[in-house]
Amino acid sequence: MIIDLHGLTVHAAWRVFNSRVTEAYYAGHKTCKVITGYGQIQSELNTWASNHDKIRACRRQDPNQGSFIIKLNKRR
């Protein structure tokens, strides 16, 4: 699943991020690609990921610094 937050405000991006990660978890996805761009959302994403109970890891993609790979917890 791809979650594109590029161009959204920080508050709108946070809402979209939380709802889409939860959807991906319940749909059985193992990973999500999150596109943030280079603005404020990029600096907030690690905090959002560490506070979300369905996420086990978050890492920036290389060489594209404006996107991240989110690894989801196993569904119980």
N, C-alpha and C positions, 0 to 999 in steps of 0.2 A: 504494500500500500504506500502511496506517495501522499504526503501532507504538505501542501504548498502554502506557506505563511507569508511569502514575499508580497510586499505591498499593503499588508494589513497594519492596523495600529497595534500597539503592544497588547492592549486589553482584548481586542477582537482576536488576535493571534492566540492568546492564552486560552480563550474559550474554545476556539477551533481545535487547538492542540489537544486539550483535555478530552473533548468529546470524540475526536477521531482516534486517539490512542485507545480509548475505552472500546470504541467500535471494533478496532483492529484486534484487540485482545479477545473479545467475545466472538469474533469471526474466525479465530484460530490462527491468525497471522503470527509469525515468529519475529519478524522485523518490520520496520517502517523506515522509509526515507523521508526526512523532513527538510524542506527547502526554506531557508530563512533569508537569504540575501546577506548583505554585509552591515545592516543597521543594528538598532537596539535589540531586536528580537534575537539576533545571534548571541548576544551577550547574556540574555535571559534564559536561553534554552536549557543549559545545563542545570540551572536551579529548578526549572519546571520539571525536568526529567527526574532529578533526584527526589523530588517531592511527590511524584506520581507512583501510586502503589502497584501499578501494572508494568512498570519499566524496571529492568534489571541492569541495563547498561546504555550509555549514550557516548558516541564517539564522532568526532568531526571527520568528514570524508576528505581524503587527500587525492588529488590536488585541489578539488573544489572546496574552498574554505567556507562557502555559503550554504553548505548542506551537511546533514548529520544522519547517521544510522542509529536507530533506536532498536534495541533488543528487548523483546517483551518477555515477561515471566511465562512459565508454562501454565496453561489453563487447568484449573482443578475441577 
